[in-house]
């Protein structure tokens, strides 16, 4: 493959990616997404082979880590 063919392929790939990103951005802007917590509770990721891990922060005396987790489990709606 010549250098010009390689550059052409690179440009085409870049333009395809830009167009893809543009289309997705438009879809995101045009779509109203509503999360229904009751329905999400029915989702079981174990059957899909997906493992969800959460990082546990150790108490280092810093206020930033201890306050963040206190409201995480609260149901706001």
C-alpha positions in Angstrom: 0.0 0.0 0.0 1.4 3.4 -1.0 1.6 6.3 1.5 -1.1 8.2 -0.4 -3.5 5.2 -0.1 -2.8 4.9 3.6 -3.4 8.6 4.1 -6.6 8.4 2.1 -7.9 5.5 4.2 -7.0 7.4 7.3 -8.9 10.4 6.2 -12.0 8.3 5.2 -11.9 6.6 8.6 -11.6 9.9 10.4 -14.6 11.4 8.5 -16.7 8.3 9.1 -16.0 8.6 12.9 -16.8 12.4 12.8 -20.1 11.7 11.1 -20.9 8.9 13.5 -20.2 11.2 16.5 -22.3 13.9 14.9 -25.3 11.6 14.4 -25.1 10.3 18.0 -24.8 13.8 19.4 -28.0 14.7 17.5 -29.8 11.7 18.8 -28.8 12.5 22.3 -30.1 16.0 22.0 -33.4 15.0 20.4 -34.1 12.1 22.8 -35.7 12.5 26.2 -34.5 9.7 28.4 -36.4 9.0 31.6 -35.0 6.5 34.1 -37.7 4.5 35.9 -36.0 3.1 39.0 -38.8 0.5 39.5 -38.0 -1.0 36.2 -34.2 -0.9 36.7 -34.6 -2.9 39.8 -35.8 -5.8 37.6 -32.6 -5.8 35.6 -30.2 -8.7 36.6 -26.7 -8.2 35.3 -25.5 -11.6 36.7 -27.3 -13.5 33.9 -25.6 -11.4 31.3 -22.1 -12.2 32.7 -21.6 -8.6 33.8 -20.0 -7.9 37.2 -20.5 -4.5 38.8 -17.8 -3.4 41.1 -17.8 -0.4 43.4 -14.8 1.1 44.9 -14.8 1.4 48.6 -13.0 4.3 50.1 -11.1 3.9 53.3 -11.4 6.4 56.0 -8.3 8.6 55.7 -9.6 11.5 57.7 -10.7 13.3 54.6 -14.2 14.8 54.5 -14.5 14.4 50.7 -14.9 10.6 50.7 -17.1 10.2 53.8 -19.9 12.7 52.7 -20.1 11.4 49.1 -21.5 8.0 50.2 -24.0 9.1 52.7 -26.6 10.2 50.1 -25.8 7.6 47.5 -28.5 5.2 48.6 -31.2 7.7 49.1 -34.2 7.4 46.8 -34.9 10.8 45.4 -38.0 10.0 43.4 
